[in-house]
């Protein structure tokens, strides 16, 4: 994976839920300005500076064009800012208090994720 000026999204292509969600985003306008990194296609331990494969598979991560990493709700917000149709929503969620709510909602989702993955694989 090369350094680019694009937002880099790390996802688990072996997860049916993740594949569906990423597929949805990849069909949106602006998705060609995002680098999509399927972690199921690599066995490398380090997938990016400061991010190992296990951590990236356990929680949604993106590397922003400035090189900083974001995870969870903040990572989704960064992705949404990169896709024009979601940009207004992402800006609202960046307001004080709402950003914390987004991250809390993502943490709740992680608890449900195993069940949702099973449902998505049927």
C-alpha positions in Angstrom: 0.0 0.0 0.0 1.5 3.2 -1.1 1.3 6.7 0.4 -1.2 8.8 -1.5 -3.1 12.1 -1.1 -6.3 10.1 -0.9 -8.2 9.0 2.1 -7.3 5.4 2.7 -10.0 3.1 4.1 -9.1 -0.2 5.7 -11.7 -2.9 5.7 -12.2 -6.6 6.1 -13.1 -8.0 2.7 -13.7 -11.4 4.3 -16.6 -10.0 6.4 -19.9 -10.2 4.5 -21.2 -7.2 6.4 -18.1 -5.1 5.7 -18.1 -6.1 2.0 -21.7 -4.9 1.6 -21.1 -1.7 3.4 -17.9 -0.9 1.5 -19.6 -1.9 -1.8 -22.3 0.7 -1.0 -19.7 3.5 -0.4 -17.7 2.5 -3.5 -20.7 3.1 -5.7 -21.0 6.7 -4.5 -19.8 9.7 -6.4 -16.3 10.6 -5.1 -15.3 7.0 -4.3 -12.6 7.1 -6.9 -10.8 9.7 -4.7 -10.6 7.1 -1.9 -8.1 4.2 -1.7 -9.9 1.0 -0.6 -7.6 -1.4 1.3 -9.0 -4.9 1.7 -7.1 -6.3 4.7 -8.2 -9.9 3.9 -5.8 -9.7 1.0 -2.7 -9.2 3.1 -1.0 -11.1 5.9 1.3 -8.2 6.7 1.3 -7.3 10.4 1.7 -3.5 9.9 -0.8 -2.2 7.4 0.0 1.5 7.9 2.3 3.5 10.2 0.8 3.2 13.6 -1.8 0.6 12.6 -1.5 -3.1 12.8 -3.7 -5.6 10.9 -5.5 -6.9 14.1 -6.4 -3.5 15.2 -7.6 -2.5 11.8 -9.8 -5.6 11.6 -11.3 -5.1 15.0 -12.4 -1.5 14.4 -13.0 0.7 11.3 -9.9 2.8 10.5 -9.0 5.4 7.8 -5.8 7.2 7.1 -6.4 10.8 6.2 -4.5 12.5 3.4 -2.5 14.3 6.1 -1.3 10.9 7.4 -3.3 10.9 10.6 -5.4 7.9 11.6 -9.0 8.0 12.6 -11.1 5.1 13.9 -14.7 4.3 14.8 -17.2 7.1 14.3 -14.4 9.6 13.5 -13.3 7.3 10.6 -16.8 7.1 9.2 -17.1 10.9 9.4 -13.8 11.2 7.5 -15.1 8.9 4.8 -18.4 10.7 4.6 -16.6 14.0 4.2 -14.8 12.5 1.2 -18.1 11.5 -0.5 -20.2 14.5 -1.6 -23.6 12.9 -0.9 -22.7 12.4 2.8 -20.7 15.6 3.3 -23.5 17.7 4.8 -24.4 14.9 7.3 -20.7 14.6 8.2 -20.3 18.3 8.8 -23.3 18.3 11.2 -21.8 15.3 13.1 -18.6 17.2 13.5 -20.4 19.7 15.8 -19.5 19.6 19.5 -21.4 16.9 21.3 -22.6 15.2 18.1 -19.1 13.9 17.4 -19.1 12.2 20.8 -22.5 10.8 20.1 -21.3 9.3 16.7 -18.4 7.6 18.4 -20.6 6.2 21.2 -23.0 4.9 18.6 -20.1 3.2 16.8 -19.0 1.6 20.0 -22.5 0.3 20.5 -22.5 -1.1 17.0 -19.3 -3.1 17.8 -21.2 -5.0 20.4 -23.9 -6.0 17.8 -21.4 -6.5 14.9 -20.9 -10.3 15.4 -24.7 -10.9 15.2 -25.0 -8.6 12.2 -22.1 -10.4 10.5 -23.9 -13.7 10.9 -27.0 -12.3 9.4 -25.1 -10.8 6.5 -23.5 -14.1 5.6 -26.9 -15.8 5.1 
